[in-house]
Amino acid sequence: MVFSYKRSYAYFAVLLPNPRSASEKVCKQIDVIIRPLGVRISPLHGTCREGSVLELVCRSWGSRPPAEITWWMKNFRLHNVTGYRFEVDTSSSSLSLYPLASDNGKVIVCKAENPKLPGILLTDSITLNVTFPPKVTLSLKTYSSSSLSEGDTVALICNVVSNPAVGPVLWTFVQETSVAPPYKKFPQEGPQTLVLERLQPWHKGSYRCRATNSEGFGESNALWLAVRHRPICKAGQQVSYGAYFGETLNIRCEVEAEPATVSFHWGFSNTVVQHSNVSFVSRGLKSMATYTPTDDIHLGSLFCWANNSAGEQHVPCTFTVFKPGVYV
């Protein structure tokens, strides 16, 4: 018997004695079935930017017949295969992916299996590294079950999903009230949680956060912060009024309040008299007093108060009435 072997087949010949003639030679070729010897995905890394194409090739060798190659992600077979190639004992398959940010960290598996040896397979895998600009949302954490009021504490949480990681978060604030806040100006860099302690009226407004990495930047939704508070004087009002005796003044008082339903009252005071007999009309957050000084005793200060459901105004708005050339 003569035996020879190649990867694709085995060949042997047997000489059989024949008494009537010369020995007879019988030849037989046998197909050899062999499991895959190896499988490899290239490139070896799975890094790509969100929305761009990632081309992967899986190559298997040593299988007889050539291995069938399939692609998988989380036990789901992938069908966006762009090409196959088969040779004597090798096979390859190409896969095109357009990964999303949500695919970051997922594992792509290539399986190579000899169709004549089901269940005997080799696998290789890569982990997707999908880079993308930050995806940013802003949420509010309160420490009170009721609406926010003066003195409460809240935390603004900047939720960032990104790859690669971001640097410091940039906070922006569009203030609603006219009173300047006595803290560091916005925008400002800081951590991903901004704690606002002992809320004051000037905390009222719209907040955003913004994060940046090497892929770009992302900006959050606007979060509106309303602080329930007593009325306060609106900044920037005219506070001094000059008038000759007998001249009528229209003195406007404007406040800021949350809630904005308020009621007003006025008063007058100087070193001689003090009274609340001041004529006025009010609408919304504004009140207009009509005042006519007739002699020196009517020169002094007019006071405007307001109150809402949060309480009465702590410090009244003060307006000085003087005779031109004689400032009181």
Phi, psi and omega in degrees: 000134177247132183232134173224155187221135169231165182301328186269340182196167173243146183226132174217155180230143181234130175267120182254126178293139179227115185294337183272340183210187178295160180305141182261134181260125179247125182245146180213130175255131182241127174292136179256126178261122185230138178288161177300142178267336181197159176211141183210135174265139173228147355295166186286344178251160180243040184273130174200163179272144180306132178090346178268162183276140174243115180263123179240145176233130175247127182240133176239146181220159175091352185274141176227111358291173183305144184289149170272135185247133176230155181246144184218150171217119179052048178067011175250130180284138179264136185245001181276056179275134184257352180180151175235155174212130181236139172231197186303306181227022177229155176209154179215155180219139180250140182229134176248127179236149172237077189295146173261169178302325180292347179274352181301130180090351179285156185253129174260127183243135172251128179245131177244126185219131174289122183299340180264000176230065184300142179090346177256106186218162174243151180226153169222155184212157171224154177258128181290132174242089185266117179267144183199155176295159181300140171251116195238133172228151181241130180230165185242132174245121180251158179248017180220143181279344181265182178294156184288134180230168175309136178093345179287165176239135178227161175235128174264121186251118178268106182271119185238128170243122184204160171206113005283184183295160181261165172273201179300146179280141177258124180257137175235152184215124174255107187285141180267327183271163181272352183278125182291130180286139181273047178220180183305136183293151172264154358287158179214150177271148180186190179287179183280356174236123179250114182264126177251110182262148177050066184307140177234166180305326183285358172281349183292132179156195185251128182245145173219159171229155184220137181231149184226139168225189185293346181267348181145204180225161175222142180240142185281173168295158174278132178247119182271127180247115177253131181244119178289123183208162175292162177298146173227156179291136175286134181288155175087009180280156171289128185242353180235132182230125176257137181206142173281160180301133182090352180272133182270132178253140169253107186254120184260132176242130180230136181235167172241137185203154176219108006286165188273003176276111186228163170232147186247157162211155185236159174210164179231145180205141167213195184286351185249312186232162175210124181204171179239022181274070181239130180277133181205160172231150184227148175210119181062233182265013182237147176221140182239120177261139175255121187221132181233104176284135181246343175201183186300331182292343180266003176268137182161223186238133170261139181240138180237125175242157171219159175216153175222193183292344177278343178138185181267148180303130182291310185241122182289160172278131186246134180231128182264130177251125183222160175272129181310131182091344178229092183277126181271000000 
